[in-house]
Amino acid sequence: MTEPEQGSARRTRVKICGLRDAATVRAMDGLPIDEVGFIFAKSRRQVAPELAAELIAGVRRLRNAEGIAPRTVGVFVNPTLDDLRETLRIAPLDVVQLHGEESPSFCEEAKAAFGIAVWKVLSVTPEDGADPDSDGPRRLRPYIGSVDAFLIDTAGGGTGKTFAWPVIDRYQEAAGGVPLYVAGGLQPDNVVELVRRYSPGGVDVSSGVETEGLKDMTKIRLFAERVQGV
């Protein structure tokens, strides 16, 4: 599936990640949510492929603000092609999101083998924010042509902390037109500022829409609607 073009004329997409229960999936019906993420890597939000398959079926029945079902995204860290094959055999994802040391050639192999969109995640280090000449954004360039989107996150992932946002402009430039999603410490009270200042291709949130470790539909709704309203 082709990614939407990135640019100031199009809206920022919303991805809600770390889903683990059917009730939350059902409650998302009608909300302006474009992607729903399931974590297969080791995490307190990890789901088994069998549970993910049930939740994916639920997502397929949803209709977002545009009248279509959100895409389903699987989060992996350094999987083998066999790992992906086995997961996809059970859980028919739309997108594979890779958080490890996966090479551009691996991304290409996964796209070719499974006919699926592939996103590559890179961590923004403190040096990226402090040094305007840091090499961080240049890491994207070898992946251009091999992936459908990039996602940048605070180093360490899942920290609930933001990184120095001004570096987003340099990552957008380095992405060469490939859609760029931003994660890391986002929540309903700061996402509007991010979207207004940097117009990323998408925003990705997990802990920022949780209360005591569980997804909170009030926060999910507020987050999605605030992004849509920018």
Residue, then its C-alpha position, 0 to 999 in steps of 0.5 A: m500500500t502506498e503511503p500518503e505524500q508528506g507535505s504541509a497541504r495534508r494532515t498529520r496521521v494518527k497512530i495509536c500503539g500498544l493495543r491489547d484488548a478488544a474493548t478498546v479497539r471497538a471504542m475507537d470506531g468513528l475516531p480520526i485514527d489512521e493506524v493501530g499498532f500491536i507490539f510483538a517485541k518484548s514489552r509489557r504491551q507485547v501481544a501474541p500473534e493469536l491475540a493480535a489476529e483477533l484484534i486485527a479482525g476487530v480493527r477491520r470492522l472499524r471506520n475512522a473519520e474518513g470512513i475506512a478501517p485504520r491500518t494495522v501495524g506490527v512492531f518488531v525488533n531485529p526479526t528474521l524473515d522467518d519470524l515475520r513469516e510466522t507472525l504474518r501467517i497468523a496475524p495479517l498486518d498491513v505494516v511491519q515497523l522495525h525498531g532494531e538494527e535492520s539493514p536497508s536490504f532486509c527492509e527490501e527483502a521483507k517488502a518483497a517477500f510479504g508484499i507489505a509496507v515497511w517502516k523503519v524506526l530510528s532513535v533521536t539521541p541527545e547529541d542530535g538535539a544539541d549538535p546541529d551538525s550531528d550525523g543522526p538524520r543522515r542515517l535515514r538516507p540509506y533507507i530511502g527507496s527501501v521503506d514506506a515511512f520513517l519513525i523517529d523516537t526518543a532514544g531508548g523507545g517507550t520512555g514517555k519522554t520527548f526529544a529536542w523537537p527542533v531536530i525534526d526539521r533536519y530529519q524531515e529534510a533527510a527523509g527526502g519526501v518519505p513520510l516521517y512519523v514522530a513518537g516519544g513523550l507525546q500526549p494530548d497536551n503537547v501534540v498540538e504544538l508539535v503538529r503546528r510547528y513541524s507538520p510531521g507525516g504522522v504522530d505515534v502515541s502509546s503511554g501518553v494515552e494510558t492511565e495506570g498502564l491501561k489505554d484510556m479512551t478519553k485520552i485516545r479520543l482527545f489526542a486524535e481529535r486534537v491532531q485532526g483539529v490542527 
